[in-house]
Amino acid sequence: MTRTIAVRLLLVLAAVAALPGCVPAIILGGAAATAVAISDRRQPEVLLGDKRIEYAVGGRIDDALREQAHINATSYNYTVLLTGEAYTPELKAQAEKIATEVPQVKNVVNEIDVAGRSSLASRSNDGLITTKVKANLISEAGKRYEPEQVKVVTERGVVYLLGLVTRDEADAITDVVRSTPGVQKVVRVFEYILPPRPVTARDSSPPR
């Protein structure tokens, strides 16, 4: 089994396990985490840094705004995406300030809605949309992109996409996500990279 196929199988199992009423029959331990980490374009230290940032930003915002907001923090390559709801514009701005003060954060994308907390039903629906999007990305990937390079976040039917991708990959991914039932809007929070250079006979020749 190739690495790409193995990673996609793991993603499918994870998506199925996330569906309501489904209990995973297999517990995927360190090997699963290792496979996903190997396929990720982020360096291992960045992966760990992003996890630390998410915990730090989420914890600090929760401590400061617990009764006045429902905010989620997602970090990808040290860029933090803030989603959810805050009761006032001032609280929204305060959440962004808290995020920018966390070490290693290089950019904050503030997509917090000024509104009351979303309902449990709305959040459950967002989780279902995320699962559908991931499943569609896996089934439609072909050779156009690697689905494991995409992080999907859904809030109130709006799907946010994070990852290190080429422009062509971003367009292909967006087309698939837009066609997923329940998706109201797609917001790209990608970082764009250059496509790999094709290897030519001249490129592979040893220097003289």
C-alpha positions as CSV (number, residue, x, y, z in Angstrom):
1,M,0.0,0.0,0.0
2,T,1.5,3.4,-1.0
3,R,1.8,6.2,1.5
4,T,-0.9,8.3,-0.3
5,I,-3.4,5.4,-0.3
6,A,-2.7,4.7,3.4
7,V,-3.2,8.3,4.4
8,R,-6.5,8.5,2.4
9,L,-7.7,5.3,4.0
10,L,-7.0,6.8,7.4
11,L,-8.9,10.0,6.5
12,V,-11.9,7.9,5.3
13,L,-12.0,6.0,8.6
14,A,-11.8,9.2,10.5
15,A,-14.6,10.7,8.5
16,V,-16.8,7.7,9.1
17,A,-16.0,7.6,12.8
18,A,-17.2,11.3,13.0
19,L,-20.6,10.5,11.6
20,P,-23.4,10.5,14.2
21,G,-24.1,7.1,15.6
22,C,-20.9,5.5,14.2
23,V,-18.4,3.8,16.5
24,P,-15.0,3.1,15.0
25,A,-14.2,-0.6,15.0
26,I,-10.4,0.1,14.8
27,I,-8.4,2.2,17.1
28,L,-5.7,3.9,15.1
29,G,-2.8,4.9,17.3
30,G,0.7,6.2,16.7
31,A,1.0,4.7,13.2
32,A,-2.0,6.8,12.0
33,A,-0.7,10.0,13.5
34,T,2.7,9.3,12.0
35,A,1.2,8.6,8.5
36,V,-0.7,11.9,8.5
37,A,2.4,13.8,9.8
38,I,4.5,12.4,7.0
39,S,2.1,13.5,4.3
40,D,1.7,17.0,5.8
41,R,3.7,19.8,4.0
42,R,4.4,21.4,7.4
43,Q,7.6,20.6,9.1
44,P,7.1,18.4,12.3
45,E,8.1,21.3,14.6
46,V,5.4,23.5,12.8
47,L,2.8,20.8,13.4
48,L,3.6,20.7,17.1
49,G,3.7,24.5,17.2
50,D,0.3,24.8,15.6
51,K,-1.2,22.4,18.2
52,R,0.4,24.4,21.0
53,I,-0.9,27.7,19.5
54,E,-4.4,26.3,19.3
55,Y,-4.4,25.3,22.9
56,A,-2.9,28.6,24.0
57,V,-5.2,30.9,22.0
58,G,-8.3,28.8,22.9
59,G,-7.5,28.7,26.5
60,R,-6.7,32.5,26.8
61,I,-9.8,33.5,24.9
62,D,-12.0,31.1,27.0
63,D,-10.6,32.5,30.2
64,A,-11.2,36.1,29.2
65,L,-14.5,35.8,27.3
66,R,-16.1,32.6,28.5
67,E,-19.5,34.1,29.2
68,Q,-19.6,36.5,26.3
69,A,-18.5,34.5,23.3
70,H,-18.2,31.1,21.6
71,I,-14.9,31.2,19.7
72,N,-12.8,28.5,18.1
73,A,-9.1,28.9,17.2
74,T,-7.5,26.9,14.4
75,S,-3.8,27.3,13.6
76,Y,-2.1,26.3,10.4
77,N,1.5,27.2,9.7
78,Y,1.3,29.7,12.5
79,T,-1.7,31.5,11.0
80,V,-4.6,31.5,13.4
81,L,-8.2,31.4,12.1
82,L,-10.8,32.7,14.6
83,T,-14.4,31.6,14.1
84,G,-17.6,31.5,16.1
85,E,-19.6,34.3,17.8
86,A,-19.0,37.3,20.1
87,Y,-21.7,39.5,21.5
88,T,-20.1,42.8,20.5
89,P,-17.5,44.2,18.1
90,E,-15.3,45.1,21.1
91,L,-15.2,41.4,22.2
92,K,-14.4,40.3,18.6
93,A,-11.4,42.8,18.6
94,Q,-10.4,41.6,22.1
95,A,-10.2,38.0,20.9
96,E,-8.0,39.0,18.0
97,K,-5.7,40.9,20.3
98,I,-5.4,37.9,22.6
99,A,-4.5,35.7,19.6
100,T,-1.8,38.0,18.3
101,E,-0.1,38.0,21.7
102,V,0.5,34.3,21.7
103,P,4.2,33.4,20.8
104,Q,4.9,32.2,17.3
105,V,1.6,33.5,15.8
106,K,2.4,35.3,12.6
107,N,-1.0,36.2,11.4
108,V,-4.6,36.2,12.6
109,V,-7.7,35.9,10.4
110,N,-10.6,37.1,12.4
111,E,-13.9,35.6,11.0
112,I,-15.8,35.9,14.3
113,D,-19.5,36.8,13.8
114,V,-20.9,39.6,16.1
115,A,-23.9,37.6,17.2
116,G,-25.3,35.4,19.9
117,R,-24.0,31.9,20.5
118,S,-24.9,29.3,17.8
119,S,-27.2,26.5,18.8
120,L,-26.2,22.9,19.5
121,A,-28.1,21.9,16.4
122,S,-26.2,24.4,14.3
123,R,-22.9,23.1,15.5
124,S,-23.9,19.5,14.9
125,N,-24.9,20.5,11.4
126,D,-21.5,22.2,10.9
127,G,-19.8,19.0,12.0
128,L,-21.8,17.0,9.5
129,I,-20.9,19.4,6.7
130,T,-17.2,19.1,7.6
131,T,-17.4,15.3,7.4
132,K,-19.1,15.5,4.0
133,V,-16.5,17.9,2.7
134,K,-13.6,15.7,3.8
135,A,-15.2,12.6,2.3
136,N,-15.8,14.5,-1.0
137,L,-12.3,15.8,-1.1
138,I,-11.0,12.2,-0.7
139,S,-13.3,10.7,-3.4
140,E,-12.7,13.5,-5.9
141,A,-8.9,14.0,-5.4
142,G,-7.5,12.0,-8.3
143,K,-4.2,13.6,-9.3
144,R,-5.4,17.2,-8.8
145,Y,-4.5,17.6,-5.1
146,E,-3.7,15.7,-1.9
147,P,-6.7,15.8,0.4
148,E,-4.6,15.4,3.5
149,Q,-3.1,18.8,2.8
150,V,-6.4,20.6,3.5
151,K,-7.8,21.5,7.0
152,V,-11.5,22.1,7.0
153,V,-13.4,24.3,9.5
154,T,-17.1,24.9,9.3
155,E,-19.1,27.6,11.1
156,R,-22.8,28.3,10.4
157,G,-22.5,26.6,7.0
158,V,-19.5,28.6,6.0
159,V,-16.5,26.4,5.2
160,Y,-13.0,27.7,5.8
161,L,-10.1,26.0,4.0
162,L,-6.5,26.1,5.3
163,G,-3.4,24.5,3.9
164,L,-0.2,24.9,1.9
165,V,-1.3,24.5,-1.7
166,T,-0.6,25.6,-5.2
167,R,-3.1,27.9,-7.0
168,D,-4.3,25.0,-9.2
169,E,-4.8,22.8,-6.1
170,A,-6.7,25.5,-4.4
171,D,-9.1,26.0,-7.3
172,A,-9.7,22.2,-7.6
173,I,-10.3,21.9,-3.9
174,T,-12.7,24.9,-3.8
175,D,-14.7,23.4,-6.7
176,V,-15.3,20.2,-4.8
177,V,-16.2,22.0,-1.5
178,R,-18.6,24.3,-3.2
179,S,-20.5,21.4,-4.6
180,T,-21.0,19.7,-1.2
181,P,-24.6,19.9,0.0
182,G,-25.2,22.3,2.9
183,V,-22.2,24.5,2.2
184,Q,-23.3,28.1,2.2
185,K,-20.0,29.8,1.4
186,V,-16.3,28.9,1.0
187,V,-13.5,31.1,2.5
188,R,-10.0,30.3,1.4
189,V,-7.3,30.8,4.1
190,F,-4.7,29.1,2.1
191,E,-1.0,29.9,1.9
192,Y,0.1,29.5,-1.7
193,I,3.2,27.6,-2.7
194,L,4.9,27.2,-6.1
195,P,4.2,24.0,-8.0
196,P,7.1,21.5,-8.1
197,R,9.5,22.0,-11.0
198,P,9.4,19.1,-13.5
199,V,12.7,17.2,-13.6
200,T,14.4,17.3,-16.9
201,A,17.4,15.5,-18.3
202,R,19.4,18.7,-17.8
203,D,18.2,19.1,-14.2
204,S,19.2,15.6,-13.3
205,S,22.7,15.8,-14.9
206,P,25.6,16.1,-12.4
207,P,27.3,19.5,-12.4
208,R,30.5,19.8,-14.5
